[in-house]
Structure formats: C-alpha cells, structure tokens
Amino acid sequence: MPAATVSPLTWVWSKAMDLDSDALGRYISATEGVSKPWLLLQLRLKKLQDDRDHMEPAAYEAAIAELHQALMDLGEWWVGREAEVFGGEKPHDD
C-alpha cells in the first residue's frame, strides 16, 4: 500500500514545534508559503515561543491573545481548499 500524501500544512503543523523560527521561516519561503496567512501565523507563534523567556508574562499573554484573534479573523479559510490544506479529497456536497 503506498504511503499517504501529507499536505504541506499538515507537515508544517506537525513539525513546527521541532523547528526553530528561522528553520520554519526558511521552509515557508522555500515552499512559497508567504502567501498563506495560516503559515505566517504559525511563524509568528513560533517566534513568540522563542522569545517567551525574555518577555514579561503579561506581554506574552497579550501577544498570544493577539495571535488568537488573528487566527479567528481568518475565518474558515480552508473551506473549498480541503485537499490542499489537509490532504485527501474535498468532501462532497450531498
């Protein structure tokens, strides 16, 4: 049985915690992910995690809240792009 194809987003989300922000930034640049706002939010989160030890707790919490709002502002960005984003087929409208 052939291995399942993993979408770029699935790979980034699963591997991002293992990468530092520079490596994640290089991946995003190399895969033309700069035009994908969900990847840029992942990079912002990773940079924030990198800087956490040098931040006041209140500043870190405010930055997390800002990122959360930015993610919520994206809305259901994956609708119509399920195959690209998650791998597999787009669900049929039954």
C-alpha positions as CSV (number, residue, x, y, z in Angstrom):
1,M,0.0,0.0,0.0
2,P,1.5,3.4,-1.0
3,A,2.1,5.9,1.8
4,A,-0.5,8.6,2.1
5,T,0.5,12.0,0.8
6,V,0.8,14.6,3.5
7,S,-0.3,18.1,2.7
8,P,2.2,20.9,3.3
9,L,0.0,22.4,6.1
10,T,-0.2,19.1,7.9
11,W,3.6,18.7,7.7
12,V,4.2,22.2,9.0
13,W,1.8,21.9,11.9
14,S,3.1,18.5,12.9
15,K,6.8,19.5,12.6
16,A,6.7,23.2,13.6
17,M,7.3,22.5,17.3
18,D,10.5,20.7,16.3
19,L,11.8,23.7,14.2
20,D,13.1,27.0,15.4
21,S,11.6,30.1,13.9
22,D,14.5,30.5,11.4
23,A,14.0,27.0,10.1
24,L,10.3,27.4,9.8
25,G,10.8,30.7,8.1
26,R,13.1,29.1,5.5
27,Y,10.5,26.3,4.9
28,I,7.8,28.9,4.4
29,S,9.9,30.8,2.0
30,A,11.1,27.7,0.1
31,T,7.5,26.5,-0.4
32,E,6.0,29.9,-1.4
33,G,4.1,29.8,1.9
34,V,4.4,33.6,2.3
35,S,1.1,34.0,0.6
36,K,-0.6,31.6,3.1
37,P,-1.7,33.6,6.2
38,W,-2.1,30.5,8.3
39,L,1.6,29.7,7.8
40,L,2.6,33.2,8.7
41,L,0.6,32.9,11.9
42,Q,2.4,29.7,12.7
43,L,5.7,31.5,12.2
44,R,4.6,34.4,14.5
45,L,3.6,31.9,17.1
46,K,7.0,30.1,16.9
47,K,8.8,33.5,17.1
48,L,6.8,34.3,20.2
49,Q,7.6,30.9,21.7
50,D,11.3,31.6,21.0
51,D,11.1,35.0,22.8
52,R,8.9,33.8,25.7
53,D,11.8,33.5,28.2
54,H,12.7,37.2,27.6
55,M,9.1,38.6,28.0
56,E,7.0,39.6,30.9
57,P,4.1,37.2,31.5
58,A,1.5,39.9,30.8
59,A,3.2,40.8,27.5
60,Y,3.4,37.2,26.4
61,E,-0.3,36.7,27.3
62,A,-1.2,39.8,25.3
63,A,0.7,38.6,22.3
64,I,-0.9,35.1,22.5
65,A,-4.3,36.8,22.6
66,E,-3.4,38.9,19.6
67,L,-2.4,35.8,17.6
68,H,-5.6,34.0,18.7
69,Q,-7.6,36.9,17.4
70,A,-5.6,37.0,14.1
71,L,-6.3,33.3,13.7
72,M,-10.0,33.8,14.4
73,D,-10.1,36.6,11.9
74,L,-9.0,34.2,9.1
75,G,-12.4,32.5,9.5
76,E,-13.0,29.2,7.7
77,W,-10.1,29.8,5.3
78,W,-9.8,26.1,4.5
79,V,-13.4,25.8,3.0
80,G,-13.0,24.8,-0.6
81,R,-9.3,24.0,-0.1
82,E,-9.6,20.9,2.0
83,A,-7.4,18.7,-0.3
84,E,-4.6,21.3,-0.5
85,V,-4.7,22.0,3.2
86,F,-5.5,18.7,4.9
87,G,-4.6,16.2,2.2
88,G,-7.2,13.8,0.8
89,E,-10.3,14.7,-1.1
90,K,-12.7,17.6,-0.7
91,P,-16.0,16.5,0.9
92,H,-18.9,16.3,-1.5
93,D,-22.0,18.5,-1.0
94,D,-24.7,15.9,-0.5
